[in-house]
Amino acid sequence: MARAVTTQHKTIATAAAWIVALLIFFPILYTIITSFKSEQEAIQGFNLIPSGTFESYSEVQQQSGYFKFFFNSVLLSVGSTILALIVAVPAAWSMAFSPSKRTKDILMWMLSTKMMPAVAVLFPIYLIFRDSGLLDSRIGLTVMLMLINLPIVVWMLYTYFREIPGEILEAARMDGASLWNEIIYVLTPMAVPGIASTMLLNIILAWNEAFWTIRLTTTNAAPLTAFISSFSSPQGLFWAKLSAASTLAIAPILIMGWFSQKQLVRGLTFGAVK
Amino acid sequence: MGNITLKNVSKSFGSTTIIPNIDLNIEDGEFVVFVGPSGCGKSTLLRLIAGLEDTSGGTISIDGRDVTREAPAKRKLAMVFQSYALYPHMTVAKNIAFPLKMAGEDQATIDKKVKDAARVLNLTNYLERRPGQLSGGQRQRVAIGRAIVRQPSAFLFDEPLSNLDAALRGTMRLEISELHQQLKTTMIYVTHDQVEAMTMADKIVVLNAGNIEQVGSPMELYKTPKNLFVAGFIGSPKMNMIEGAPAEKYGAKTIGIRPEHLNISTSSGDWKATVGVAEHLGSDTFLHVQADDIGTINVRADGEVAVKHGDTVYLTPDKTKLHRFGADGNSLAA
């Protein structure tokens, strides 16, 4: 029997959904509001109506130069994602279409690396970066971000590839396709939706990664996460400027996420229901 | 050319042996059907020939060249899969062109060959469509088109018609046979349907539990099955197998008589029986009769036979068409 849904139920459910959404979004909203306040207003306590000044934004830009950090963020997140895909597509291919007895174990092991707290390997990684001259280098950090997210990328692609019938790849093999042709002409085009959502998610993860990006950079390779943290300085907290910096840092990824939400949701729930 | 030879070929998956040991020779231009119940290893055997599975032992040669360790693409074989296995993101034209593109042919040659194949297969109006926009029969034709453009030394068909409805299956069966007449290329066709095997094959290979039970032309298999398995598998309706006293009378453990080789009479005959269900097909009547001391026997009588449920009839086997089998299940010499 279908459950009876009355208009009253619907109204209550809608209101509840809005309240929950607002609660989750509120910290971001308040950050945006605060970024349009002056420093005096910002420390005066809770206030939802800003004076609407842009002074924090211009000061932030003058003090630190937003675009250098923005450029680094784009470079690191897109670069590490492309690198991760180059490694993960063949890896997921072999696990999905030519699995061995240990494939499941390898997948679990890869995922288990994500269960380890990052701080546990801070010391050795810092030393490796220092000794090989990779501290504050874009290349070093790109590789680092690629490695951090690689397990998730491989897992996601593996799930997508498993959905592709093996016979189609066998047909390609019979048709004379080499392994690379098979991956380039048949597998990849069929997996485009999956690869796209994997890419989007990975860019977001890399963009928001703060632990390593802050610790392994100073100025040259520093992305927007470091830009934000530079405003919680020893001189004291400047709430308005910090908020302006945060808003500037999350805006690009928020906008990208908004436009690609269909792909993202598909990516996150893929394989959940068959 | 498409002469295929299998020597001592075996295949195991882990500790499970699918094919213990097979020797087989397929002549150039032959239409060979592998037939057997599901799980008999017929598809595995085809995939071994294709190179999609590695052999566990033995050698496979094509035109005298040992290809056992060669990649599928190098064997110059084309395969049509049960699921069609078309590339869903490509148009019909691109699907058919794919093997030519992989072979590095120039665009003008590709266009010409795709057009030719489309004309032969009645696909000219569908070249710009995607596989998702085609019917089952059309998809299967695209899969065949993709196979013929390469001019392979042999075609491999893995149960290509089992996803189609009965009417379409009949039409496609004719089309594939017609194609074989035109191309004269070796074809290996896997099916579990003995009707397909009988109607299409030059040579049938009957497989059971990974072993070849018998190889021969359809009529050889029908007339002189080597053992009980082949006798029971080839022919529809199935051969009646009779054990006990009636068989001993003929000096055999089991005798087999096909439903069409039984004479039915209401007055006299060898075996007295009672008519059960009668299936009138118009041209023929299939009778399920209960014979005293023997059990259920299927009889194929002509369409006009006037018997009904419960009638007493007498059956007489045509002695020249009777099959005798020994205790080991093998056919006894006539």
Chai-1 contact restraints between the chains, C-beta under 6 A:
chainA,res_idxA,chainB,res_idxB,connection_type,confidence,min_distance_angstrom,max_distance_angstrom,comment,restraint_id
A,E167,B,F81,contact,1.0,0.0,6.0,A-B,restraint_1
A,E167,B,S83,contact,1.0,0.0,6.0,A-B,restraint_2
A,E167,B,A85,contact,1.0,0.0,6.0,A-B,restraint_3
A,I168,B,A85,contact,1.0,0.0,6.0,A-B,restraint_4
A,E170,B,L52,contact,1.0,0.0,6.0,A-B,restraint_5
A,A171,B,A85,contact,1.0,0.0,6.0,A-B,restraint_6
A,R173,B,P72,contact,1.0,0.0,6.0,A-B,restraint_7
A,M174,B,P72,contact,1.0,0.0,6.0,A-B,restraint_8
A,M174,B,M79,contact,1.0,0.0,6.0,A-B,restraint_9
A,D175,B,F98,contact,1.0,0.0,6.0,A-B,restraint_10
A,D175,B,P99,contact,1.0,0.0,6.0,A-B,restraint_11
A,D175,B,M102,contact,1.0,0.0,6.0,A-B,restraint_12
A,G176,B,A73,contact,1.0,0.0,6.0,A-B,restraint_13
A,G176,B,P99,contact,1.0,0.0,6.0,A-B,restraint_14
A,G176,B,M102,contact,1.0,0.0,6.0,A-B,restraint_15
A,G176,B,A103,contact,1.0,0.0,6.0,A-B,restraint_16
A,A177,B,M102,contact,1.0,0.0,6.0,A-B,restraint_17
A,V186,B,Y87,contact,1.0,0.0,6.0,A-B,restraint_18
A,P189,B,H89,contact,1.0,0.0,6.0,A-B,restraint_19
A,M190,B,H89,contact,1.0,0.0,6.0,A-B,restraint_20
